[in-house]
Amino acid sequence: MKTLSIVNPCFNEEGNVRELYQRVRAVMTRLGAYRYEHIFIDNSSADGTAAILRELAASDRNVKVIVNTRNFGHIRSPFHAMLLARGDAVISLASDLQDPPELIEEMVRHWENGMPVVIAVKNASEESGLMFRARTKYYRLVNRVSNIETYQHFTGFGLYDRKVMDVIREFKDPYPYFRGMIAEIGLPHAEIPYRQPLRKRGLTKNNAYTLYDMAMLGITNLSKVPLRLVTFSGFVSAVLCIMVSLAYGIYKLTFWNSFAVGLAPLIIGLFFFLSLQMIFLGIIGEYIGAIHTFVQKRPLVFEKERINFEFGCGLPDTSNLAPLAALPSPGTRMTFPQVADASSR
């Protein structure tokens, strides 16, 4: 019997993880012919998320839980959990319920028909129209400057065959751009369009910095165009300076007594080129920062706790398939086994 691994990264999602667990289990029950494991990785939540996950794991061995020692970010933590998945296919989705778990059924059908990669692509969203359009512009920019075809409005929500995961493990990237990895591999894929719903409970964990971080990670991982733009702009600026200097020299020689250059053009030109230098240093710094992160070879995360990983994948537990509101309240059991890291797996 084939096995599936469902991976959910969590950070302060106490209002969503119960419903998410229940909906995933309902989907696996309908599919019927698969064993599965449901992996939650908690990024050191400050609310009751970890306690709820312990309670779910105590009642269902298919639920496996990793609790990180601290918040390792929205890039490293999910990737760590995916590398630990043991299923014939790995399905990754967010824990905020904006990635509908019900799409898993359609993903599995495409997979059974021979597709090694099945991605969910947002064709519409209930978020701000301005934000959705901004994302669209960004994806088009990345696709234009990249030397590979990228997938617009693909956030990582999808199904990946075991052979795809084996290739991904070979990247050994300590700060991975997962969407870019899937595009880089270039295997045949199926796309499932969906309308992204609004978050119902909790607050989004994305802010201006995390969005900028992801945006720059995508560009620096997939393109050298910004670096070449710096070089090209340097040549253009040098030519422009020579032309302006010649024009000023000729004009001064022609109108020696009446032409006064003044300080204003000098100051404006100085600050203009200083601004260009700061922009270019920032672009170069992004690439140097990516190199710095890569050569450090740090583990993706350090774990404080790991639950139920001694058990394999199992059939869905239908004995207590209760309504969402009837799920038991979270417990307080907590253990602290030896710290593990991704490099030892």
FENWO-V65607 format. One record per residue. N is the residue number from 1. PSI is psi in whole degrees, -180 to 180 (NA if undefined). OMEGA is omega as a letter, one per 40 degrees, with the letter a starting at -180 (NA if undefined). Layout:
BEGIN
N_PSI_OMEGA + N_PSI_OMEGA
END
This chain:
BEGIN
1_133_a + 2_156_a + 3_149_i + 4_143_i + 5_123_i + 6_126_a + 7_129_i + 8_113_i + 9_143_a + 10_144_i + 11_110_a + 12_55_a + 13_38_a + 14_-25_i + 15_-7_a + 16_-25_a + 17_-34_i + 18_-50_a + 19_-40_i + 20_-47_i + 21_-46_a + 22_-42_a + 23_-38_i + 24_-43_i + 25_-37_i + 26_-40_i + 27_-46_a + 28_-32_i + 29_-41_i + 30_-39_i + 31_-43_i + 32_-47_a + 33_24_a + 34_140_i + 35_154_a + 36_164_i + 37_143_a + 38_106_a + 39_121_i + 40_130_i + 41_117_a + 42_125_a + 43_52_i + 44_57_a + 45_148_i + 46_-5_i + 47_-152_a + 48_18_a + 49_-49_a + 50_-38_i + 51_-41_i + 52_-42_a + 53_-38_i + 54_-40_i + 55_-43_i + 56_-41_i + 57_-33_i + 58_-29_a + 59_-12_a + 60_114_a + 61_-19_i + 62_-18_i + 63_121_i + 64_137_a + 65_135_i + 66_130_i + 67_121_a + 68_156_i + 69_-29_i + 70_-179_i + 71_112_i + 72_11_i + 73_166_a + 74_1_i + 75_-48_a + 76_-42_a + 77_-50_i + 78_-37_a + 79_-38_i + 80_-45_a + 81_-38_i + 82_-35_i + 83_-23_i + 84_-9_a + 85_142_a + 86_6_a + 87_166_i + 88_-22_i + 89_148_a + 90_131_i + 91_124_a + 92_133_i + 93_156_a + 94_161_a + 95_3_a + 96_4_i + 97_12_i + 98_-13_i + 99_103_a + 100_120_i + 101_-23_a + 102_-20_i + 103_-12_i + 104_-38_a + 105_-46_i + 106_-36_i + 107_-44_a + 108_-38_i + 109_-44_i + 110_-40_i + 111_-44_i + 112_-23_i + 113_6_i + 114_3_a + 115_120_a + 116_-22_a + 117_128_i + 118_117_a + 119_145_i + 120_128_a + 121_128_i + 122_116_i + 123_-8_i + 124_161_a + 125_147_i + 126_4_i + 127_-178_i + 128_132_i + 129_-36_i + 130_-43_i + 131_-40_i + 132_-41_i + 133_-38_i + 134_-42_i + 135_-42_i + 136_-45_i + 137_-40_a + 138_-47_a + 139_-38_i + 140_-38_i + 141_-47_i + 142_-42_i + 143_-35_a + 144_-39_a + 145_-10_a + 146_154_i + 147_8_i + 148_162_i + 149_126_i + 150_170_a + 151_119_a + 152_140_i + 153_31_i + 154_121_a + 155_2_a + 156_-13_i + 157_113_a + 158_-177_i + 159_137_a + 160_123_i + 161_159_a + 162_-37_a + 163_-30_i + 164_-44_i + 165_-35_i + 166_-39_i + 167_-42_a + 168_-37_i + 169_-27_a + 170_-16_i + 171_-38_i + 172_45_a + 173_122_a + 174_-12_i + 175_74_a + 176_143_i + 177_90_a + 178_-41_a + 179_-40_i + 180_-35_i + 181_-45_a + 182_-42_i + 183_-38_a + 184_-41_a + 185_-43_i + 186_19_i + 187_158_i + 188_144_a + 189_158_i + 190_146_i + 191_135_i + 192_110_i + 193_146_i + 194_159_i + 195_121_a + 196_123_i + 197_167_i + 198_153_i + 199_129_a + 200_-38_a + 201_147_i + 202_177_a + 203_147_i + 204_144_i + 205_-2_i + 206_135_i + 207_-175_a + 208_-38_a + 209_-46_a + 210_-37_i + 211_-42_i + 212_-41_i + 213_-47_i + 214_-40_a + 215_-47_a + 216_-33_i + 217_-42_i + 218_-42_a + 219_-47_a + 220_-26_i + 221_-28_a + 222_-6_a + 223_146_i + 224_3_a + 225_-44_i + 226_-39_i + 227_-41_i + 228_-28_i + 229_-37_i + 230_-48_i + 231_-47_a + 232_-43_a + 233_-35_i + 234_-44_i + 235_-44_a + 236_-43_i + 237_-40_i + 238_-44_i + 239_-42_i + 240_-42_i + 241_-42_i + 242_-43_a + 243_-44_i + 244_-41_i + 245_-44_i + 246_-42_a + 247_-44_i + 248_-40_a + 249_-46_i + 250_-43_a + 251_-39_i + 252_-41_i + 253_-33_a + 254_-41_a + 255_63_a + 256_-44_a + 257_-24_a + 258_-16_a + 259_119_i + 260_119_a + 261_-47_a + 262_172_a + 263_-23_a + 264_-51_i + 265_-36_i + 266_-45_a + 267_-45_i + 268_-46_i + 269_-41_i + 270_-49_a + 271_-32_i + 272_-49_a + 273_-30_i + 274_-39_i + 275_-43_i + 276_-42_i + 277_-40_i + 278_-42_i + 279_-46_a + 280_-38_i + 281_-37_i + 282_-42_i + 283_-47_i + 284_-38_i + 285_-34_i + 286_-43_i + 287_-40_i + 288_-39_i + 289_-39_i + 290_-40_i + 291_-43_i + 292_-45_i + 293_-41_a + 294_-43_a + 295_-19_i + 296_-30_i + 297_39_i + 298_153_i + 299_154_i + 300_-48_i + 301_168_i + 302_137_a + 303_139_i + 304_-32_a + 305_144_i + 306_130_a + 307_134_i + 308_12_i + 309_-7_i + 310_-12_i + 311_149_i + 312_-171_i + 313_145_a + 314_172_i + 315_155_i + 316_136_i + 317_108_a + 318_5_a + 319_-28_a + 320_44_i + 321_78_a + 322_164_i + 323_158_a + 324_-42_a + 325_-18_a + 326_1_i + 327_146_a + 328_156_i + 329_156_a + 330_147_i + 331_-168_a + 332_12_a + 333_137_a + 334_133_i + 335_162_a + 336_81_i + 337_179_a + 338_140_a + 339_136_i + 340_160_i + 341_167_a + 342_-27_a + 343_-16_a + 344_0_a + 345_NA_NA
END
